[in-house]
Amino acid sequence: MEKFAILRTPQEIYYGRGALDNVGLEAAVKGKKALIVSDKVMDGFGYVSKCRDFLKKEGVETEVYLGIESEPTDHYVSEALELLKAEQCDLVISLGGGSCIDTAKAIAVLANNEGYIGDYRPNREKVMNKPLPHIAIPTTGGTGSEATDVTVITNTTDDIKMMIKQSPFMPEVAIVDPLLTVSSPQTITAATGVDALSHAIEAYLSKQAHPMTDTFALSAMKLIVENLFTAYNDGENIDAREAMSLGALQAGIAFTNASVCLVHGMSRPIGALFHVPHGYSNAMLLPAVLEYSQEACIDRLADLGRIFLPDQFTSNAELADIAVESVKELCWKLNIPNLKEWGIDQAAFNHAIGKMAVDALDSGSPANNPRVPTQDELEQLYQTCFEYQFKSGAKVN
């Protein structure tokens, strides 16, 4: 290593079947009244009431915000923050997918720090005061947000997804219970699973990768590659769900410390302008971006190729080909749509390409990619992704 590196994680991570049972005990030492940030789907599954029961048993009062219906926005943040202050909550618990967790991160910080959430974007304001304690409980095996110091919030005025990364946004506690992911439908399992795979791959390819992040990224890639299709085909398979939850957690630890790259830089503008959920937009872009980047990261992509075909003894260049083709084939088997199939109007997309390319480059993520695109290359890559075909000749185990 040419320079030192840092590894940041939550202070505590509860992991495994039944981990949710510990939320009351953990909350009781951190506050007296919790705001649970969730959504109506999680409430319908009974997860919110189950969480409240655990908290009540330990003497922790609760208030619930269920207003999240899409990717996290500044509107959700301000609305939930107002409720938190009105009810004098001193603890935040997020229960749901990445949208719930990212919203809760913003609330926990703003509860003790003034201003608009966008004020804390890179090269702007620093978080000066300690945030409220935040316990993050993911219900999808995908985003890894429970283990990152990143929140992505859409500015609804400018249609920009704001990527905000500072250490105070890291949850104090992550509770990762794979039993909560069984309720995820096939489409969500597929999208969040490929999202987690993109986290692991980008962390491994990133120019900011280091030996500790490599360890988590490689483990995450293996867990996800070996279990995603099983979890997709058989949502009741707890072993596969558990492996996916662990893989997503490890990928989150990897990318929050090594950063993401071109896939994420390109996906945020698509989400902001065309309201494509983050997991889907990453999945749509991943194969094409890997093809674009391949020549600049052959050796590292070869390591991914060995995960897909462990008994293949061949050159790194051929293994890199196997990696790219296998990711394409996996997306095809998971029925990941391209941007056109999603229903985005092509004329509107073409009109937005210039803005999307500028916003992607401004985010900083593409600069971490093994091959850094120019503005023109990025615009062409968006064009390629619009009707990209995932079907290939590769065979995925």
BELRA-V693201 format. One record per residue. SS is DSSP state (H for helix, E for strand, - for the rest). PHI is phi in radians with two decimals (999 if undefined). NEAR is the number of other C-alpha atoms within 10 Angstrom. Layout:
BEGIN
SS_PHI_NEAR ; SS_PHI_NEAR
END
This chain:
BEGIN
-_999_6 ; -_-1.50_5 ; -_-2.63_5 ; -_-1.25_6 ; -_-2.35_14 ; -_-2.19_9 ; -_-2.14_12 ; -_-1.91_14 ; -_-2.49_21 ; -_-1.01_19 ; -_-1.09_11 ; E_-2.41_14 ; E_-2.23_19 ; E_-1.67_17 ; E_-2.38_17 ; -_2.25_16 ; -_-1.10_14 ; -_1.50_14 ; H_-1.05_18 ; H_-1.01_22 ; H_-1.02_17 ; H_-1.57_14 ; H_-1.12_23 ; H_-1.13_19 ; H_-1.07_15 ; H_-1.22_16 ; H_-1.15_24 ; H_-1.10_19 ; -_-1.61_10 ; -_-2.03_18 ; -_-3.03_17 ; -_-1.93_17 ; E_-2.51_22 ; E_-1.88_28 ; E_-1.66_27 ; E_-1.58_27 ; E_-1.75_28 ; -_-2.59_27 ; E_-2.48_22 ; H_-1.18_15 ; H_-1.15_15 ; H_-1.12_18 ; H_-1.12_16 ; H_-1.12_10 ; H_-1.31_12 ; -_1.57_11 ; H_-1.20_18 ; H_-1.16_22 ; H_-1.13_14 ; H_-1.12_14 ; H_-1.11_20 ; H_-1.08_19 ; H_-1.10_18 ; H_-1.09_18 ; H_-1.22_24 ; H_-1.07_15 ; H_-1.03_12 ; -_-1.75_16 ; -_1.42_16 ; -_-1.74_21 ; E_-1.30_17 ; E_-2.43_20 ; E_-2.27_16 ; E_-2.19_20 ; E_-2.01_19 ; -_-2.08_17 ; E_-1.42_16 ; -_-1.36_21 ; -_-2.21_14 ; -_-2.76_14 ; -_-0.99_22 ; -_-1.13_24 ; E_-2.20_24 ; H_-1.12_21 ; H_-1.15_16 ; H_-1.05_25 ; H_-1.06_23 ; H_-1.17_17 ; H_-1.14_13 ; H_-1.21_24 ; H_-1.12_23 ; H_-1.08_14 ; H_-1.14_15 ; H_-1.00_25 ; H_-1.24_12 ; H_-1.12_9 ; -_-1.63_14 ; -_0.96_14 ; -_-1.36_21 ; -_-2.09_19 ; E_-2.71_24 ; E_-2.07_31 ; E_-2.19_28 ; E_-1.78_30 ; E_-2.41_26 ; E_2.71_25 ; -_-1.46_27 ; H_-1.06_27 ; H_-1.12_27 ; H_-1.17_30 ; H_-1.18_29 ; H_-1.13_28 ; H_-1.09_27 ; H_-1.13_31 ; H_-1.02_32 ; H_-1.12_29 ; H_-1.11_28 ; H_-1.04_27 ; H_-1.28_24 ; H_-1.22_22 ; -_-1.03_20 ; -_-2.06_13 ; -_-2.41_17 ; -_-1.43_12 ; -_1.77_9 ; -_-1.64_12 ; H_-1.01_23 ; H_-1.16_19 ; H_-1.13_15 ; H_-1.79_20 ; -_-1.16_17 ; -_-0.94_15 ; -_1.16_7 ; -_-2.12_9 ; -_-1.32_12 ; -_-1.71_14 ; -_-1.24_18 ; -_-1.67_11 ; -_-1.82_13 ; -_-1.07_14 ; -_-1.26_24 ; -_-1.13_23 ; E_-1.02_22 ; E_-2.30_30 ; E_-1.85_30 ; E_-1.81_33 ; E_-2.22_29 ; E_-1.34_28 ; -_-2.10_26 ; -_-2.22_28 ; -_-1.54_35 ; -_-2.66_32 ; -_-1.22_30 ; -_1.23_30 ; H_-1.09_29 ; H_-1.11_32 ; H_-2.13_31 ; -_-2.16_28 ; -_-1.77_24 ; E_-2.04_24 ; E_-2.28_25 ; E_-2.09_26 ; E_-2.13_26 ; E_-1.42_24 ; E_-1.39_17 ; -_-1.31_13 ; -_-1.42_7 ; -_-1.78_9 ; -_0.95_16 ; E_-2.21_20 ; E_-1.44_27 ; E_-1.57_24 ; E_-1.57_20 ; E_-2.08_19 ; E_-2.33_18 ; -_-2.59_15 ; H_-1.02_15 ; H_-1.13_21 ; H_-1.41_24 ; -_-1.22_30 ; -_-1.02_33 ; -_-1.21_20 ; E_-2.34_23 ; E_-2.02_30 ; E_-2.05_25 ; E_-1.94_30 ; -_-1.97_24 ; H_-1.09_26 ; H_-1.12_19 ; H_-1.30_25 ; H_-1.55_25 ; -_-1.08_19 ; -_-1.31_16 ; -_-1.13_20 ; -_-1.23_12 ; H_-0.96_15 ; H_-1.09_14 ; H_-1.24_18 ; H_-1.02_27 ; H_-1.15_28 ; H_-1.14_28 ; H_-1.24_28 ; H_-1.16_31 ; H_-1.22_31 ; H_-1.02_28 ; H_-1.09_32 ; H_-1.09_30 ; H_-1.13_29 ; H_-1.04_32 ; H_-1.14_33 ; H_-1.12_26 ; H_-1.16_28 ; H_-1.09_31 ; H_-1.30_31 ; H_-1.52_27 ; -_-1.04_25 ; -_-1.16_17 ; -_-1.71_17 ; -_-1.12_21 ; -_-2.52_21 ; H_-0.96_12 ; H_-1.21_15 ; H_-1.20_27 ; H_-1.05_21 ; H_-1.06_14 ; H_-1.19_21 ; H_-1.13_30 ; H_-1.11_21 ; H_-1.10_18 ; H_-1.10_29 ; H_-1.03_27 ; H_-1.12_18 ; H_-1.06_22 ; H_-1.26_28 ; H_-1.03_23 ; H_-1.42_18 ; H_-2.24_20 ; H_-1.10_26 ; H_-1.16_21 ; H_-1.15_17 ; H_-1.10_27 ; H_-1.19_23 ; H_-1.33_13 ; -_-2.38_14 ; -_-1.11_18 ; -_-1.53_16 ; -_-1.33_14 ; H_-1.18_16 ; H_-1.08_13 ; H_-1.18_22 ; H_-1.07_29 ; H_-1.13_25 ; H_-1.10_22 ; H_-1.16_32 ; H_-1.09_32 ; H_-1.16_24 ; H_-1.07_31 ; H_-1.12_35 ; H_-1.08_28 ; H_-1.12_25 ; H_-1.12_37 ; H_-1.09_31 ; H_-1.08_30 ; H_-1.14_35 ; H_-1.36_31 ; H_-1.21_24 ; H_-1.74_21 ; H_-1.83_29 ; -_1.34_26 ; -_-1.67_29 ; -_-2.27_30 ; H_-1.20_30 ; H_-0.99_26 ; H_-1.21_26 ; H_-1.04_25 ; H_-1.37_28 ; H_-1.32_25 ; H_-1.06_28 ; H_-1.08_27 ; H_-1.10_26 ; H_-1.13_21 ; H_-1.21_23 ; H_-1.54_19 ; H_-2.06_18 ; -_1.00_15 ; -_-1.48_21 ; -_-0.96_19 ; H_-0.95_24 ; H_-1.06_24 ; H_-1.16_24 ; H_-1.11_28 ; H_-1.11_29 ; H_-1.11_27 ; H_-1.10_29 ; H_-1.61_24 ; H_-0.94_27 ; H_-1.07_26 ; H_-1.14_22 ; H_-1.18_22 ; H_-1.10_28 ; H_-1.05_15 ; H_-1.09_17 ; H_-1.54_19 ; H_-0.89_21 ; H_-1.13_15 ; H_-1.63_15 ; -_-2.59_17 ; H_-1.03_20 ; H_-1.10_17 ; H_-1.28_17 ; H_-1.14_26 ; H_-1.07_23 ; H_-1.11_19 ; H_-1.19_24 ; H_-1.02_24 ; H_-1.17_19 ; H_-1.26_20 ; H_-1.21_22 ; -_-2.27_17 ; -_-1.12_11 ; -_-1.71_8 ; -_-1.55_13 ; -_-1.80_10 ; -_-2.69_10 ; -_-1.29_12 ; H_-1.08_17 ; H_-1.09_17 ; H_-1.21_15 ; H_-1.17_26 ; H_-1.12_25 ; H_-1.05_20 ; H_-1.04_25 ; H_-1.05_28 ; H_-1.13_24 ; H_-1.15_23 ; H_-1.24_26 ; H_-1.13_29 ; H_-1.03_27 ; H_-1.14_21 ; H_-1.09_25 ; H_-1.07_24 ; H_-1.14_16 ; H_-1.17_15 ; -_-1.57_19 ; -_1.04_14 ; -_-1.26_21 ; -_-1.44_21 ; -_-1.47_22 ; H_-1.13_24 ; H_-1.16_14 ; H_-1.12_12 ; H_-1.13_14 ; -_1.97_11 ; -_-1.25_16 ; -_-1.19_12 ; H_-1.15_14 ; H_-1.12_8 ; H_-1.13_11 ; H_-1.12_19 ; H_-1.06_14 ; H_-1.13_10 ; H_-1.56_16 ; H_-1.00_19 ; H_-1.04_16 ; H_-1.12_12 ; H_-1.08_25 ; H_-1.12_23 ; H_-1.10_15 ; H_-1.11_18 ; H_-1.11_25 ; H_-1.14_19 ; H_-1.14_12 ; H_-1.17_22 ; -_1.58_18 ; H_-1.08_20 ; H_-1.03_23 ; H_-1.17_19 ; H_-1.48_21 ; -_-1.23_25 ; -_-0.99_21 ; -_-2.06_21 ; -_-1.66_18 ; -_-1.39_19 ; -_-1.41_12 ; H_-1.01_14 ; H_-1.11_10 ; H_-1.12_13 ; H_-1.19_22 ; H_-1.11_20 ; H_-1.15_14 ; H_-1.15_19 ; H_-1.04_24 ; H_-1.06_16 ; H_-1.06_14 ; H_-1.24_18 ; H_-1.04_20 ; -_-2.08_15 ; -_-1.06_19 ; -_-1.78_17 ; -_-1.43_22 ; -_-1.10_15 ; -_-2.50_14 ; -_-1.63_11 ; -_-1.27_16 ; -_-1.97_13 ; -_-1.76_17 ; -_-1.17_10
END
